[in-house]
Structures are given as structure tokens and as C-alpha cells.
Amino acid sequence: MDTLECIQKRRSVRRFLDIPVEMEKLGNILDAGRLAPSAGNLQNWGFIIVRDPANKQAVAEACARQMWVAAAPIIIVVCGQSVKGKKFYGERAEKLYNIQNCAAAAQNMILAATTQDLGSCWIGAFDEELLSKACGIPAEARPMVMIAIGYAAEKPKTPSKHLLEKMAFLEKYGNRVADINAVLGYTSHHVRKGITKVKEIAEKAHIKLKQ
Ligand SMILES: Cc1cc2nc3c(=O)[nH]c(=O)nc-3n(C[C@H](O)[C@H](O)[C@H](O)COP(=O)(O)O)c2cc1C
């Protein structure tokens, strides 16, 4: 699966099969988080792996009644090391970089799960105090994102997604383009996909003609 395919395939999964996640796959997921970009390459994050049933229950209870979380084979809690960020970048780290660093790591992990045929869900609705207590997160760190991971027991429908035309602006904020594909030309993913398909058909026809 290439990266674009992986991004298109990913869906939030909230029901999981009672099958453990292979350690090798978990290792690849954690490594994908480790390799994410971070401001000044600070890498000021910590990834807590939660798989003990009692601990998963405590973590789920911190998630605003989202008890399905407890049934996920693995939960990863992504924590930002807030004090370290603040030491280097002050208020900007507190308000932005620490959150962005953890979000980059979390999205890398989610894509690594998808590409290994695992389902996952980003969880942001939790009580920080309860979660910190459940996972022993000290005051100098802050839980930012939780990711539930496992083999999917559901095939979620693609939720409606806004068209690119609604969010892509040319040069200035708000400067919408009526036909973004026309602007992107050959670099457009859709156009490239079409060209690849036509090439494949032409190549097959060429082989047939030669036979
Ligand atoms: C910042 C953030 C917080 C989220 N929090 C939750 C959550 O607490 N519970 C949940 O079930 N899904 C949560 N999600 C997942 C979204 O509901 C989901 O991404 C959205 O509905 C779009 O569906 P998709 O992921 O299949 O594209 C969160 C996603 C993000 C990015």
C-alpha cells in the first residue's frame, strides 16, 4: 500500500476483534511515532502502551463515557513533555509546538497502523487529570492524544469530507479556485491516477498487439 492509498483507506475504527496485535506491528507503529517531525527536533514526547485490562478500563473511564475504548487490544497515550518544550521555545511551545509535535507523531502512528491492516481511532475527549492518574503521567508532561488500535470488527463508512475547492486557497486566504484539478494540472493526484490507468491499458493493448 503506498502512502496516498493508506491515507485514503484510513477510517476511524471503534469496534475491534478480540485478537492481539503482533509485537512487530506495534513496534512499527511506535517507530513511526518516533520518526515524526518535531519543532527543533526536540522529540519531547512519550508514548505509553496500555494493554493490561484493568489499566485499559481506567483509561476508558477517563474518556468521557467512551467505554468502547477498553475493548481495544492496545491503547497508546501520546504525552507531550511540556516542560522540555517550554525551556526551548517558551510560550509558543506551550500553545502550539508541543501539541503539533504530538499530533504529528499520532498521525504517523495511525498511518502505520492502517498500512499494516490494523484499525485505529484518534481519541481527544478525555479528562486529563483522570488519564494522568491512570497512567502515572507526571506534572511535567501532558496527555495529548490517545490512539485505540486493533483488528477492525467493523467497516466504517467514509464520513462526508469537504471538497478541496472549499479549503484550498490560491496565494491569499479565501481566494478559492473553482476547479482545483485544473490548477494543479499534472501534479493533481486524480489526474495522475487517470494517466497511470490509461498507460496500463495502453501497455496491455500493446502487448496483445505484439502477440
Ligand atoms: C483532535 C481529534 C479528537 C478526536 N476525538 C475523538 C474521540 O474522543 N472519540 C472518537 O470516537 N473519535 C474521535 N476522533 C475521531 C473523529 O471523530 C474522526 O476522525 C472523524 O469523525 C472523521 O472520521 P474518519 O477518521 O473516519 O475520517 C477525534 C479526531 C481528532 C482529530
Ligand as a Chemical Component Dictionary entry (heavy atoms), coordinates in Angstrom:
data_LIG
# 
_chem_comp.id                   LIG 
_chem_comp.type                 NON-POLYMER 
_chem_comp.pdbx_formal_charge   0 
_chem_comp.three_letter_code    LIG 
# 
loop_
_chem_comp_atom.comp_id 
_chem_comp_atom.atom_id 
_chem_comp_atom.alt_atom_id 
_chem_comp_atom.type_symbol 
_chem_comp_atom.charge 
_chem_comp_atom.model_Cartn_x 
_chem_comp_atom.model_Cartn_y 
_chem_comp_atom.model_Cartn_z 
_chem_comp_atom.pdbx_ordinal 
LIG C1  C1  C 0 -8.478  16.021 17.664 1  
LIG C2  C2  C 0 -9.372  14.815 17.457 2  
LIG C3  C3  C 0 -10.114 14.333 18.514 3  
LIG C4  C4  C 0 -10.918 13.196 18.337 4  
LIG N1  N1  N 0 -11.551 12.673 19.423 5  
LIG C5  C5  C 0 -12.310 11.560 19.280 6  
LIG C6  C6  C 0 -12.903 10.953 20.417 7  
LIG O1  O1  O 0 -12.725 11.376 21.553 8  
LIG N2  N2  N 0 -13.677 9.867  20.211 9  
LIG C7  C7  C 0 -13.877 9.321  18.964 10 
LIG O2  O2  O 0 -14.592 8.313  18.872 11 
LIG N3  N3  N 0 -13.297 9.861  17.863 12 
LIG C8  C8  C 0 -12.514 10.960 17.987 13 
LIG N4  N4  N 0 -11.866 11.480 16.896 14 
LIG C9  C9  C 0 -12.051 10.870 15.563 15 
LIG C10 C10 C 0 -13.028 11.688 14.711 16 
LIG O3  O3  O 0 -14.331 11.549 15.205 17 
LIG C11 C11 C 0 -12.926 11.210 13.230 18 
LIG O4  O4  O 0 -11.616 11.430 12.776 19 
LIG C12 C12 C 0 -13.911 11.958 12.335 20 
LIG O5  O5  O 0 -15.227 11.619 12.660 21 
LIG C13 C13 C 0 -13.692 11.644 10.848 22 
LIG O6  O6  O 0 -13.760 10.242 10.586 23 
LIG P1  P1  P 0 -12.513 9.479  9.923  24 
LIG O7  O7  O 0 -11.417 9.470  10.947 25 
LIG O8  O8  O 0 -13.012 8.092  9.617  26 
LIG O9  O9  O 0 -12.101 10.233 8.694  27 
LIG C14 C14 C 0 -11.043 12.581 17.049 28 
LIG C15 C15 C 0 -10.250 13.069 15.999 29 
LIG C16 C16 C 0 -9.413  14.157 16.199 30 
LIG C17 C17 C 0 -8.523  14.604 15.065 31 
# 
loop_
_chem_comp_bond.comp_id 
_chem_comp_bond.atom_id_1 
_chem_comp_bond.atom_id_2 
_chem_comp_bond.value_order 
_chem_comp_bond.pdbx_ordinal 
LIG C1  C2  SING 1  
LIG C2  C3  SING 2  
LIG C2  C16 DOUB 3  
LIG C3  C4  DOUB 4  
LIG C4  N1  SING 5  
LIG C4  C14 SING 6  
LIG N1  C5  DOUB 7  
LIG C5  C6  SING 8  
LIG C5  C8  SING 9  
LIG C6  O1  DOUB 10 
LIG C6  N2  SING 11 
LIG N2  C7  SING 12 
LIG C7  O2  DOUB 13 
LIG C7  N3  SING 14 
LIG N3  C8  DOUB 15 
LIG C8  N4  SING 16 
LIG N4  C9  SING 17 
LIG N4  C14 SING 18 
LIG C9  C10 SING 19 
LIG C10 O3  SING 20 
LIG C10 C11 SING 21 
LIG C11 O4  SING 22 
LIG C11 C12 SING 23 
LIG C12 O5  SING 24 
LIG C12 C13 SING 25 
LIG C13 O6  SING 26 
LIG O6  P1  SING 27 
LIG P1  O7  DOUB 28 
LIG P1  O8  SING 29 
LIG P1  O9  SING 30 
LIG C14 C15 DOUB 31 
LIG C15 C16 SING 32 
LIG C16 C17 SING 33 
# 
